[in-house]
Amino acid sequence: MLNMDFAQSLTLSYDPERWQPSPAAGVWRYPLEREAAESGHVTSLVRFAPGSVFPEHEHPLGEEFWVLEGTFSDENGDHEAGTYVRHPPGSRHSVFSRSGCMIFVKLNQFDKSDGEVKVIQEAQGLWLTGDHGFRRLSLHRYGHVNTSLLEFADGGRFPACCYRAGLEILVISGQLSDGRQTLGPLSWLRLAPMSVPELNAIGHTRLWVRTGHLAASVPVNCTG
């Protein structure tokens, strides 16, 4: 098991030495959370070399991913950088990349009744601009759990409303400060319920964000 105590807050700066080979040639993993070696709850970065293939596998409790670089492909089509894809519980596929890619992926973390399939491209222009100095692209919502992309054009404070039921962030680009250190691209944070840190984006910063999943009984409404 790796980082599976969800009452513990974690801040992991990106370290390129942490990549690990997967069972498939040319496919590398950067584990962030892991319940077991090849099953259960997983959060990780995954990198595909050009022409690499990962064989067919099932997602008992679903899969979602954000394409960070390149083009990720499966039987449903090609997904370019800037695409969010969600496969529901019970789904299965085989995956590959012709030219190489990197994704941020979460496996087996959904409610069994949440069967929605989604493909969202940021280029579709479905962004919402609020009054807090950032814009938000909603990716998925089920119950109290919200998944979004936040973009700060010129820095700003992360909205404090999002902390109380747990918060998870991947820095896609730019920098994020937690008051103790400055985190660059591919850094990952998981903040336990009721944490009240002060997070500030520095300059043009883009964040993948999930709220409400660590204490789902606490209603949270985090909007831009």
N, C-alpha and C positions, 0 to 999 in steps of 0.2 A: 504494500500500500504506500501511496505517496500523497501527502498533503490532504488527507481525508477527514481531518478534524475541522468541521465547518464553524466551530466556535472560535477558531484561531484566525486572527488576521494575518495575512501574508503579503509581502512585497518582494517580488522577484525581478531584479534587473536582468535584462537579456545578456546571456553569456554564450557566445557561439561554440564554446567547448562542451556544452551540454547536449548536443545532438547525439542521438543513438540510432543505430541501424534497426530497421524493422525486419520481420521475416521475409519480406519481398525485396528483391534486389533493386537498388536505386531509390528506395523509399526510406526516408529518415524521419525520426520523430524527436520532438523536443517536449518531454512530458512536464505538465504543470500540476495536474491532479490525476491519480490513477488508483482505481480500486484493485485491479488485478492485471497481470501481464497482458492478456489478450481478451479481456471481457470486463463487463461492468462499467461503472462510471469512469469516464475519461475526459480530460481537457488537455489539449496539446496543440502545438504547431506541428504540421506535417509538410515535408518537402519531397517533391517528386523530381528525379532527374529526367531529362528528355527521354521519352520512350518507355518509361517505367510503368508497371502495372501492379495493382494490388487486387488479388483474386476476390471472387464473390464472397460477401459476408452479410450477416444480418444485424439489424439494429433493434434489439428487443424493446428498448425504451427510447427509440428515436435517435436522430442525428441532425445536427445543424452545423453549417460551416460558412465562413467568410473567406473569399478568395483574396489573398493578399498580393500575390504576384502570379503572372503567367495565366495559363488556361488549364482548368481542371475538368475532366470529362468522365461521363459514365453513360449508361444506356439511355439516359434522358436528354443528353445533349452536351454541349460545351459551355462551360461557365468561366467567363473571363474575370480578371481582377476587378474588384468593386461589385461583386455579386454575392448575395446571401441566399443560401439554399437550405431548406428544411425538409427532412424526410421523417414521417411519423413513426411511432412504435410499430414494430413488426415488418418494417420495410427492409429490403435487401438490394444490393447492387454490387457490381465490380467496377473498379475505377482505374483511370490511367491519365497520363499527360503526354501529349505528343512532343511539346516543346519545353516542358518543365513548368513547375508551379510551386507555390507555397500557400497553405491554407491554415486557418485557425479553426479547430474543430472541437465540438462537444458531443460526446456519445452517451446514450443511455441515461438521460437526465430529465425526461419529460413525463408528464402525467399520462397514464395509459389511455385516458379518454380524449387526449388532445391529438386528434388525427389530421390536423391541417397540413397540407402540402404547400410550400411557398418557394418562389424564386423571385427575388427582388434585386434589381440593378440600380445602383445609385444614380446612373445616368438617366433613369426614368424621370427624375426631377420631382420626387414625392417628398421633398424636404419641407419641414415646418420651421418657421423663424419666430422665436419668441422674444421676450423682453429681458433675457438674461445674458445677452452677449454671445449666444451660440445658436446654431440651427440643429435640428434633430431629424433623423430619418428613422421612422418606426419600422422595425423588422418583424417583430412578433409579440403578441400579447396573449396570455392565457391566465385567467384568474388574476392573481396579484403579481404575476411575473411579467416583467417587461424587458424586451431586448431592443436596443436602439444603437444607432451610430450618432455620435455628437461631433460637431465640427466647430471649433473656435477659430475665427478668422484672425484675431489678434490677441490671443490669450484671454484669461478671465477665470473666475472662480467656478468650480464645479458646483452644481446646485445642491444645497444641503438637504433638500427634501428627500433625496434618494438614499440616504444612509441607513435608516432605522431598521429595515428588514433585510439587511445584507446587500452588498454591492460588489460587483466584479467588473474589472476594467482591463482591456488590452489596449496599450498605446499603439495605434497603427502608424502614426507619424507625428512629428513634433516632440514636445516635451511636457511632462507632468511633474509638478513638485508636490510632495506630501509634507513639506515643512522640514524634513530631515535630509532628503536627497532628491535629486532631479533624475527622473526616469525617462529614458529615450525610447525609440521605436522597439516594439516587441517585448517591452517590459509588461508584467502582469501583476495585478493587485486583486486580492480577495479580502474584503473587509467584513468582519463579523457583525451580526445584528446589533444595533444600538451603538455602533462605533460612530463617532462624530469627528472625523479628521478634517483638516482644511486642505483641500486639493486645489491646485491652481495650474491651469494650462499656461504654457509659456509660448508666445508667438502662435503661428498657425499650427493647430494641433487637432488631430482626429482620433477619436476614441470609440472602440466597441464597448458597449456598456450593458450589463444585465443587473436588474434590481428586483428585490422581493423574493428571490428564490431560496434564500437561506433561512427565512422565517415567513413562510407563505401565508400564515394566518394573520399577519399584520398587513392591513391594506396600505398600499403605497400608490400615490399618483404623482409620477414624475414626468413633467412635460416641459417643452421648450418655451 
